[in-house]
Amino acid sequence: MPAAKTLLISLLLTVVTTVSAQVYKGAILLDASTGEVLFEDRSDYVGPPASVTKLMTYLVVHDMLRAGELTLQTPVEVTAEDSRMGGTQVWLKHREVFPVDELLYALLIQSANDAAHALSHAAGISREEFVARMNARAQQLGMTDTIWRSPHGLPPSSRRRDESDLTSPRDLAKLSLALLRETEVLRYTSIERRPFGQGVRAKPVMMDNHNNLIGKVRGVDGLKTGFTRAAGFCLAATAQREGRRIIAVIMGSPTSKERDIKMAELIEETFAKMPAATGPFQPLPPEPMPVSAAAHPIQIEAAPEAAATPAAAPEKSEEIEVPHISITPLAPEEDAAPPAEIEDDKPTVEFRIPN
């Protein structure tokens, strides 16, 4: 091969790598039926996942439900510590009481940090024991690059990496696969809008799903977004079309807009290349799962809670065109209380798929 042509190919590969590095720090896509990796790019990058942490919180609560430690109607009394979580929340008040089911909706639709903390003591255990169960579950699923230090994904007050929740796109894909196979997580994550506290509060909080792809990109019905300054914008997503279901994870995007556009591109490209399904997606029968941290003892010190600080200004809106997808930014939303720089991201762009 001529030297000039070799140099050109090398330069093109460098440009492609640089562009992907700017869009995310790591990504992976799986076939949910088989677990086969369909695409990966720096899938073993390790960093904080922010509120994507709440997927493991949901799985541990699900284990408790299956073990009979909780029911969906178990009442949970809000503690003073729950009410002080900050960041994205449903503004739980000390001594309010909500059933587990209502808090799960808040956890996965609103990405409520206060709900996550309340669920961690719903079965009468300490936050530290709950986090130990999260780590035991991660070990059981083979999430070798993961360590959990909180039930919500907020960074520690020290902002030190070695005190933060840490995971990788590959590990989050394993977690997402377990959720689809073992739980009814889509019952919560597929909902675009829902009130919280109806029948309990005089004025319920209206929750909007932070996953901007739901209702905009065909087939997307989960799973969870996350954002902190250290984590960047993260998303564990799943979509189903014509009986084929995929799992897609992106970590470390610089903006929610770039993350969502890239995720939509990857979903479209992956479905276009996948062969036709022989039948509808069927979750595999789950293996027996431990519900106690005793089966996989792990010593971990929970990171100190972070205090809320002012959010960065919203990004400037502009029209963006990507292959197969037209995206129009939405007006920034306002929360009922000042958001923190450590909170989960709100939807900022609208997806329209041409017919």
N, C-alpha and C positions, 0 to 999 in steps of 0.2 A: 504494500500500500504506500503510495507517495507520502513523503513527510508532511507536505502541506495539508493533505486530506486527513492524516492522522492528527495533526495539530488542531484542525477545525473540529473534528469529532470530540477531542479532549476539551476544547473550549466550550462546546455545546453542553457536554456533560457537566462541566463546572457551573455553567449558568443555571441548568436545571436543578442541580444540588443546592446552589445558593438561593434560588427562588423558593424551593420547598423548605429550606432552613428558615427563611423569613416568615413563612406562613404558619409553621408549627415546629415544635421541637421533637415530636414523635407521633407516629400514626400507625394504625393497623386495622384491617378488615377481615372478618371471619365469616364463613358459611355457618349459620347457626345450626343447621341440620347435622353437619359432620364435624364441626370444629376446625375445618381446614382453613389455613391462612390464605386469603385471596390477594392481599396486598399488605406490604409492611415497609416502613421507612423509619429507621431509628426507633423501632418498636420497643427496645429495651432501655430507652432514655428513662432515667429516674428523677422524679421531681414531685413537688406537692400537687395533689389533684384538686385542692379547694373543695367545693361542695359536692363534687362527684363522690367524695367520702360517704355521703349519705346513702349511697347504694348499699354499702356494707352494713350501715346502721339498719336499713330496712331488712336485709337478709338475717341479721341477728335477731331482730324482733320477730321475723317470720319463724325462725327456729324456736323461739319461745312460745309462739302461738301453736306450733305443731306439737311441742312437748307438753302443752297444757299449763305452762307457767302463766300465760296470759290468754285472754280472749279479745276479740275485736271490740267488745263492749266494756272491757275492764276500765274503770274510772281512774284517771291519772290526775292527781292534785299538783298544781303548778307550785314550784318552790320559788323562793326569792332569787336563788341563783339562776333558775330557768329564765326568769323575767328580766335578768340583766345581761343576756347573751349579746345583744347588739347585732349589727349587720342586718341581713335579710331576716324578717321575722313576721309573725302574726300578732305580735305585741301581747303575749301572754301576761296575765296579771297574777300576782301572788295570791294563792289559794283558789284561783279558778279551777274548775274540774272539767276535763274533756275525756271522752272515750279514746282508746288506743286508735281506733279506725279514723277518727277525725284528725288526730295528730299525724297519722300516716299520710293523709291527703296534704296536710300542711308541709310535711317533710319533702314530698316528691313533686308537688305542684309549685308551691311558694318558695321551696328551698329554705324553710324556716329554721334558723339556728336554735331558737328557743324551743321549738317542737322537738328537734333532734335531742336536745339536752333533757327534755322532759321524758322522752321515750327511753333514755338510757337508765332511768330509775323506775320505770313503770312496773317492773317485776319485783321491786323491793331490793334491788342490788345497788351497789355503789357504781359511780361513773367509772372508777378504775376497773372493777370487775367486768363491766360491760365492754370496755376497750380491750380487756384481756380476751374476751370472747370474740371480738372482731379479729384479733390477731390469730387466735386459734383457728377461726374459720378460713382466714387467709392461708395459713399453713396447710389446712386440709385441701384447699383448692389448688395448691401448688403455686401460690402467688409469692415467688421467691424474692422478688424485689420490693416487697411491700412491708411497711410497718405503720400501724395506726396508733395515734396518740390522742384522738378526740372522736366524738360521735358526730361532729358537724363539719370539720374541715377548716375551721377558722385557724389562722396562724397563731403561734404562741406570742405572748407579749414581748418576748425577747427577739422575735423575728429570726431566730437561729434555725438553720436548716436541720440540724441534728435534733431539734425538738419539735419538728413539724411532721405531719402525716406525709408519707412518701410512698410512691408507687410508680408503675410504668404503664404505657399503653397496652402492652401484652397482658399484664396482670389485670388491668381493668376489663379487658376483653374476656378473660377467664371468669371474672366476677359477673359480668353481664350475661355470659353463657349460662352460668349457674342460676342466675335469677330467672332467665327465660325457661329453663328446664324444670325448676323446682317450685317457683312461686307464681303468684298472680300479680306481679309487679306492674304489668301493663294496665291493670284495672285503675291504677293511680296515675301512671306516667302519660297515658294517652289523653288525659283530660286537658282541654285548653283553658277552661275558666270554671271556677267554682267558688261559692261563698264558704268562708270558714266561720264556725261558731253559730250557725243558724239554729235557733231554738234555745241557745244558751245566752247569747249576747243580744242586747237590744239592737245593735248595729253590727252585723257580721262584716268581716274583712273580705273583700273580693280578691280572690287569688287568680293571677294570670301565670300560666306555665312559662317558665323561663326558656324552655326549648323552642326556639323560634321556627324550627323546621316542622313542627307538628301542625298539620292543617295546611302547610305550604308546599312541602315536598311529599310527593305521593308515597303512601305506605309507611311513613315515619310515625311511630307511636311510642317512642321512648328514646333515651332513658333519663339522662341527667346532665345538666350543665354545671360549670364551676368557674369561679374567678377569684383570685387574689393577685396582688402585684407580683408576688413571688411565683405563683403558679402560671400566670397568664390566663388565657381563656381556654377552658377545657370542655370536652363534650364526649360522653359515651352515648351513642345512638344505636337504634335498631329500626329496621324497616322490613316490611313484607310486601311482596308483589307476586301474584300468580303462584302462590304456594312456596315461593322462595323467600327465606328470611336471612338477613345479614346483620352483623354487629359491626359497628365502626367506632373507633376511638381516636380522638385527636387531643393532644396535650400541648400546652405552651404557645398558643397563638397570640400574637401581639394585640389583636382586637377581636371583638365578637363578630364583626362583619367579615373579616378575613377567615375566621374559623368556620362560620356558617356557610360561606360561599364554597370554601374548599371541601367541607363535609358534603354539601349538596353535589358538588362535582364528582367526588369519590363514589357516592351512592349511585348516581346516574351511570357512571362508567362501569361500575361493578355489575349492576343488574344487566347492562347491555352485553356484557361478556359472559354472564352465567348461562349454562344450559337450562333448558326447560325443566321444571320440576315434575317428578313422577306422581306427586300427590301433595296435599297441603302439609305445611310444616307441622310436625308432631314433636313436642318435647320428649326427650328420652326419660325413662323411669329414673327417678333420683336414687342414688345410693344412700344407705343409712348415713346420716350426718350427726356429728356430735353437737349437743346443745350446751355442753359445759366446757369451760376453759380447762377443767381438770385433765381432760383427755390429751391436751397439748399445752402443758404449762409453759407460760412465757412471762418473763419479768419485764415490766415496762413502766416507766414513770410518766404519768399523764402530763402533757405540756400545760403551762399556765395559760389561762384564758387571756384573750386580747381585748383591749378596750377599743370602742368604736372611734374612728377618726373621719374627718370629712372626705367625701368622694372626689375623685378627679372630675374635671368638667367633661360633659359628653362630647363624643367625637362629632366633627362637622359632617353633615349629611351630604351625600352626593349620589347620583345615579350610577349604577355599576352594571355592566353586562358581562356575563360569563356564558360559556357554551351551554345551550339548552335551558338557561335559567335567567329570568329577568328579576332584578332585585331593586326594590325601592325602599329607602330608609323610612322608618316611622318616626314620629315625633317622640323625643325622650319622655318617659313616664316619670311622674313624681310619686314618691312614697309618702305615706302618712307621717313618717318620721324620717329624719335625716339618715341616709344610708352611710355605711362605713366604707373606707377604702378597701376593706377586707371582705366585702360581701359579694354574693353571687350576682351574676350579670342579669340585667333585664333585657327583654327583646328590643332590638334596635333596628332590625331590617325586616322587610316583608318579601317573601319569596312568591313568585308567580311562575308557574310552569306552563308554557304555551301548549295549546291543544294539538 
